[in-house]
């Protein structure tokens, strides 16, 4: 995860709010940001919480190689 993607995520919603929405600690979210890797099972839920401002492809292009992978049908 590059710096601009980290900024895009944190500009959309705070780490505290992301954690609250996902039922985890803000420290866990901060760990993802510092390590630059969102756990595989959290990619789509994170995108959903961010109202799809960030896509699964942006977060993990290896797991979601096409720009529309992981998006809900109406987002295609």
C-alpha positions as CSV (number, residue, x, y, z in Angstrom):
1,X,0.0,0.0,0.0
2,X,1.5,3.3,-1.1
3,X,1.4,6.6,0.8
4,X,-1.3,8.1,-1.5
5,X,-3.6,5.1,-0.9
6,X,-3.0,5.4,2.9
7,X,-3.9,9.1,2.7
8,X,-7.0,8.3,0.6
9,X,-8.2,5.9,3.2
10,X,-7.5,8.1,6.2
11,X,-9.0,11.2,4.4
12,X,-12.2,9.2,3.9
13,X,-12.5,8.0,7.4
14,X,-10.4,8.1,10.6
15,X,-8.7,5.0,11.9
16,X,-10.8,5.2,15.0
17,X,-14.0,5.2,12.9
18,X,-12.8,2.4,10.6
19,X,-12.1,0.3,13.7
20,X,-15.4,1.0,15.2
21,X,-17.3,0.2,12.0
22,X,-15.3,-3.1,11.6
23,X,-15.6,-4.0,15.3
24,X,-11.8,-3.9,15.8
25,X,-9.4,-1.5,17.6
26,X,-8.0,1.6,15.9
27,X,-4.6,0.1,16.8
28,X,-5.3,-2.8,14.5
29,X,-6.1,-0.4,11.7
30,X,-3.0,1.6,12.4
31,X,-1.0,-1.6,12.2
32,X,-2.4,-2.3,8.7
33,X,-1.4,1.2,7.7
34,X,2.1,1.0,9.1
35,X,2.7,-2.4,7.6
36,X,1.0,-1.4,4.3
37,X,-1.1,-4.6,4.2
38,X,-4.8,-5.1,5.0
39,X,-5.7,-8.7,6.0
40,X,-7.3,-10.5,3.1
41,X,-10.6,-11.0,5.0
42,X,-10.8,-7.3,5.8
43,X,-10.3,-5.9,2.3
44,X,-13.9,-5.9,1.1
45,X,-15.4,-5.0,4.5
46,X,-13.0,-2.0,4.6
47,X,-14.0,-0.9,1.1
48,X,-17.7,-1.2,2.1
49,X,-17.2,0.9,5.3
50,X,-15.4,3.5,3.2
51,X,-18.5,3.6,0.9
52,X,-16.3,2.2,-2.0
53,X,-14.1,5.3,-2.1
54,X,-11.3,2.8,-2.2
55,X,-11.6,-0.4,-4.2
56,X,-10.4,-3.9,-3.4
57,X,-8.1,-3.7,-6.4
58,X,-6.4,-0.6,-5.0
59,X,-5.8,-2.2,-1.7
60,X,-4.7,-5.6,-2.9
61,X,-4.2,-5.8,-6.7
62,X,-2.7,-9.3,-6.3
63,X,-5.9,-10.7,-4.9
64,X,-8.2,-8.4,-7.0
65,X,-6.3,-8.1,-10.3
66,X,-9.2,-6.4,-12.2
67,X,-10.3,-2.9,-11.2
68,X,-13.9,-4.2,-10.7
69,X,-13.0,-7.3,-8.7
70,X,-14.7,-7.4,-5.3
71,X,-17.1,-4.5,-6.1
72,X,-20.8,-4.9,-5.6
73,X,-22.6,-5.5,-8.9
74,X,-24.1,-2.0,-9.1
75,X,-20.6,-0.4,-8.9
76,X,-19.4,-2.1,-12.2
